[in-house]
Amino acid sequence: MPLKILLFLSFIFIGIQAQAQRYSRVKISLDAKHTIAGLAQMGLDVEHGEYRPGKYFTGEFADHELAQIQAKGFDTQVLIDDLLAHLKALNENPQTLTRALPPCSNSSPIEYQTPENYTYGSMGGYYTYAEMLNLLDTMAAKYPNIFKARQPVSNTMTTHEGRPIYWVKISDNPETEETAEPQILYTAVHHAREPNSMSQLVFYLWYLLENYETNPEVKYIVDNSELYFIPCVNPDGYIYNETTNPDGGGYWRKNRRDNGDGSFGVDLNRNYGFEWGYDNIGSSPATGSETYRGPSPSSEPETQMVQEFCLSHHFKLGLNYHTYSNLLIWPWGYANAITDDHETFQRFGELLTQDNHYAMGLATQTVGYNVNGTSDDWMYGTTGMYAMTPEVGPGSWGFWPPQTAIDGLNKDAMR
């Protein structure tokens, strides 16, 4: 996916701590009375899962969320009772997996080779935060001519727990900002429980670095564009999961703001300033909700830093990676309306999904309801950047695919 787009451009209640809860995979029946919008209005995360309009939604929920759903009269079927135990069993008894993409392309997709330097992390195959930083430092040491060492996104702000957010850059002149070349932004881990959004970016970074000298396509991209990466927008939430579940399987989603009422966290992808709080379906005013939008627009240091970084550059394209559902989503999210550049988004989408066959479109066309305060809407609405969200991975694996699935998912994201 990333290579194609670059070539194309060049030509209600207090939250309960996530790890104190059991999480299950649940199939929820939908009908005229029990809708996906109704689930969203309850403050549940229903942008990640398997959605069949008017039929069902399958997602991953804590015990208290499942009780909330059932109390509203939704019919439910628990498919996997304990997702953490399920992940542990899969990693202790690994199986060879094959990737099955829908056979609807006339061309044969590229088979990407796993980079020699790509390794699995210690957190169920995913990287700890420290491992990610060490990898970035290793890249800088190995490829100083095309890789700019990690820098803080902001020199004045840190997260609630005092951490900087880092960015890196790949370019043929990494220490120089070449304003004549298009700048592209990649982000990952807005949501702390989506570790494969980071893994696939690390895979892509190593692929570009290792193939620069031998692959004409990669060399053209690196020589004619500036690629910026923020591999972890939400370090506090990510490290919280790492601390509570060092072998993987942590389900904390938000950042770690102390909301002052016994709950913690703001959904960073509901906190951006463009059409923030447009309604209570696309985000929630309840501090305990998984989609709590925060006390005010761009209240969170993480979103402030990303916004500041965007405004200090001239990005043409932004890909904000999430997991999961095999989707490609573009603005508008806050309302069921197309942008003035909808035809361009549509062309990008067709190019990006021709091999991986992700479902694509507006939020209402993909996740089935409007979302507000998102990175894509802010980036496009404020800067004009063509900002999109790939949701990597099928519903069958959820937020924490087993280690044996990671390599295939990384390669699917490249398609």
N, C-alpha and C positions, 0 to 999 in steps of 0.2 A: 504493500500500500504506500509507504512513504516514498519509495523511489519513483513510482509513477507520478505522484502528485508534484514532486519537485521537477521532474522533466517537463511536465505539463506547464508549470509556472515559468520555467526558463524559456520555453518556446510559448396534650390536654391535661397530661399528668406528669408528675415528676419522673424523670428518667431513672431507670435502674441500670447500674453498671453492667455493661455488655457481658463481661466475663463471668458475672455472677449468675447468668442465665444460660439455660440450655437452648441451643438453636436447632431448629428442625426445617427440613424442606417440606413445604406444604402446597398442595394443589387446592385452589379456592375457586369454587364454581361462581360464575357470573351470569346475570340475567338482567332484565330491564330494571329491576329494583335494586339489585346488588351489582354495582358497577366498579370499574377500575378507578373512576373519579371518586367514588365513595370511599374506597380504600385510601386513596391519596389524601382525602380530606381528613382522615383519621391520623395523619402525620406519619404514615408508614412509608417505607422505601419500596415503591413498586415500579421504579424505573429499571430495576435489575431483575430479570427473570424471564420466564416463557409466557408470553401474552397471546391469547387467542380471543379476539374481540367477541364479546357476548357469550363466550363459552367458559374460559377459565384463565386464571393466572397462577403460575407456579413460582414461588419465591422462597426466601430463607428468612425465618422469623424467630424471635425469642419467645419463650413461653408466655410472657405477659402480653406480647403482641398477638399471639395466637388466641389467647383468651379474649382479647379485645375484639378481634375479628369475629369470633364465634358469638360474642355477646351482641353483635350487630346483625346477627341472623344469617351470616354467610355459611354455606355448606363447605366443609373442609375435609381434606384427606391428607393425612401425614404420610409422606413418601419415605422420608428418612428421619427417624426419631431423634437421633443425636448426631449432628454433623461433625462435631469434634471427634467423637469416637469413630465415625465413618472415615474421616480423613486419616486418623492414626492407623486404622486397619489397612487402608489402601497403601500407605507409605511403608508399613511393615511387611506387606505382602504384594510387592509391585508386580504389575502385569504389563505386558507389551501392549501398547495402545496404537491404534491406527486412526488417522484423521479422516473424517468423512465429510467432505464439502458437497453441497448439492450440485449434481452434474448438469449445469445449464450454460456452460461457456463453450464456445466453439474452438477456442484456443487452449493450448496446454499451458497451465500456470507454471511460472518459474519455480524450480525446486531449489530453494536456498540451502546452502551448506551452513551447518553450525560453525560459528567462528572458533578458531583454535583456542582463543583466550577465554571463551565463555565457559563459566563454571557455575554449578549450582551453589546456592547459599545454604546456611546451616539451619534455616527456619522452615523446615519441611520442603526444602529445595529453593526457598525464596531468601533474598538477602536480608540480613539485619541492616539497620541503618549504618552502623560502623562499617560493615562489609561493603555497602554501596559506596561510602566515601572512600574507602581504600581502593576500590576498583577505579573510581574516577581519578585518584592520584596515580594509579598504575598506568592508566591511559595517557595521562599528561607526561609521565616519564618515558613511556615507550614511543609516543608519537608527538613530540613537541612541535613539529613543523606544521601540523594541521589540527592540533587540539589545544585549546586554551584551558589552562588549569582552573579548577573550580573557584568561583568568586561568590561572595554574598550578593543576593539579589538587592539588598538594601544595606547601606552603610549606617543607617540610623535606627532601623527597626529590627526587632526579633520577635519570635513567637511568644505566647503567654508564658512558656517555660524557659524563655531566654535563648532559644536556638535561632541561628540564622537559617535562611533558605538559600541553597546554592544553585548556581547555574554554570553550565559549561558550554563550549562552542566548538564546532568543527568548521573549518574553512581553510583555504590554501594560504591565507594570511590571517591566522587566528588572533594576532595581537592588534590588528588594524580593523576598524569599522569601515567597510567598503560600501559607501552609500549607494553606489550604482548597482549593487547586487541585491536581489530580493532576500529579505530576511524572513526566516521561518522559525516559528516557536513550537516546541513540543513540551507538554507538561504531563505529569503523572502523579498519582496518589493525592488527589484532592480528598478522596475518601480513604481512611486508614486501612480498611479491610479489603483493599483491592491491590494486593502485592504484585499480581502479574502485570499490572499497568507499568510498574517499575521494571520488572524482568524483561519485558519485550523492548523497552527503551534501551536497556543495557545491551541486549542482543543486537539491536540496530546500531548502536554506537560502535561496538566491536566490529560489526560487519563493514561499516563504512571505513573504519581505520585500517582493518586488515586487507581490504580489497582496493584501496585507493590507487596503489601502484600498478595493479594488474587488471582491473575492471574498468573499461572506458566509460561505462555509464556512471559508475561511482565517481570516477575522477571528474567527469563533466559536472556532476552535481556539486562536488566539493569546491571545484574551481570557479563555479559560476553562481554560487549562493552562499549565504551565511546561515548556518544551522545552529539554533540556540536550544538548549535542553534544560528544563527544571525537573529532575527525576523524582523529587519528593516535595510537593507543595505543603504537606501536612506532617512534618516530622514528629510533633508531639503525639498525635494520635497513633502514628505508625509505631513509635517507640513504646507507647502504652501497650499495644497489642503484643509487641515483642517481649515486653516484661511479663505480661500475664500469661502468654502462651508461647514460650520460647521455641517450641517445635512446630509452630504454625497453628492456624485455626482461630486466631483472635477476631472477634466480630465488632470491635469498636469502630465506628464510622466517622464521627465528627472530630473537631479539634478538641482541645482540653480547657477551654474557657470554664472558669468557675462561675456558674450562673447565679450563685448566691442563694439558691433555694434548695440545695441538696443535689441538684443535677449539674451535669457537666456537658459542655460541648455545643458547638454551632456547626451546622452543615455548611461547609465552605462553598459548596456549589449551589447554595441558596442565598449567599450573603453578598454577592456582587451588586454594585450600585445601580445597574440599569434595570428599571421596572421592578426594583426590590419590593417584595410584599404586595405584588399586584393583586393577588387573591390568596385565600387560605387553602386552596387545592394544590397549587403549584409550590407552595412552601407552607410551613406551619409557624404560628405565633407561640406555640407551646414549647417551653424550654426542654421538656423531656422527650419531645418528638425526635425521630431520626432525621427529619427534614426541618428542624428548627432553624429559622433564617437569621437569628441574632437580634439584638435590641435595636439596631439601626442599619441603614445601608452601609456596606463596606466597614462594618464595625470591627472586623477581625484583622489582626496584623498580617495574617497570611494573605488575605485578599487584597489588603492595601499594598503589600509588597509586590504582588503579581501585577496589579494595576499600574503601580509606579514604574515597574520594569517595562511594561508594554508602552506606556506613554513616553518613555525615554528612548524607544526604538521605533523603527518603521516596518513592523512586521506585515507581510502580505498575507500570510497563512498561519493559522494556529490549529494544532491538533492536540486536544485535551483528552488524553487517554484515560479510560475507565475500564472496569470489568463489572458485569458481564452481560451477555444476551445477543452477541453477534449483530450489532446495530451500528449505523452511522447516522448521527443526528446533527441537524443544523438549525439555525434560527428561522423563524422566531420560536422560542420556547414558551414565553410568557402568555402568548395568545395564539389562537388558531388562525394565523395570518402569515402570508408569505412576505419576504423582504423584496426590496427593489431589485436585488441581485439573485432572485430565486433561480432563474435559468442558469446562471453561472454555478450556483451551489448544486443544481441538478446535474450539470455536466461533470463537475468534480466528483459527485457521488457515483455517477455511472462508471467513471474511470476507476475510482477507488474500490468499488465493489465487484468489478467484472470477474475477478477470480475467486475472491473469498465469499461472494454472494451474501454479504451482510444485507439485512433489510435497511432501507435508508429513507430519510425524509425529515419532516418536522417532528417535534415531540409528539403531537397528536397522531401522527402517522406511524410512529415507532413504539413508544412506550404507552401511548393511548390516552394521555392527558397532558395538560399544560404544566410547565415548570417555570418558576420565576427566580430571578436573582442568580442566574447561571453565568459561568465564565464565557460561554459562547455568545450569549446575548450581549453581555457587556463588551466583549472584545469587538464584535461586529458593530453594535450600536454606538459605541464610543469612539473607536479608532478606525472603523471600516475594514478591519481584518476579516478575511474569510475564515471564521472559526468554526470548527466542527468537533464532535465528540465521537470517536470510535469506542464502542463497548466490546471489548475483546473476550471471546470465549462463549461456548454454548451454555444453555441453562442446565445441562446435565452435570456440569462440573461446579457451578456456583462460584463463590468468591475465593475458595481455596482449592483449586484443582490439585490432584496429587502430583508429586514430582515427575512421574512418568509422562504427564500430560504437558509439562511446561514447554519443552522444546517444540512440540507441534503447534502450540498456541502462539509462541513467539514467531514461528514461520507463517502462520495464518495472518498475523498482524502485518507482516511484510508484504503480503500479496496485494 
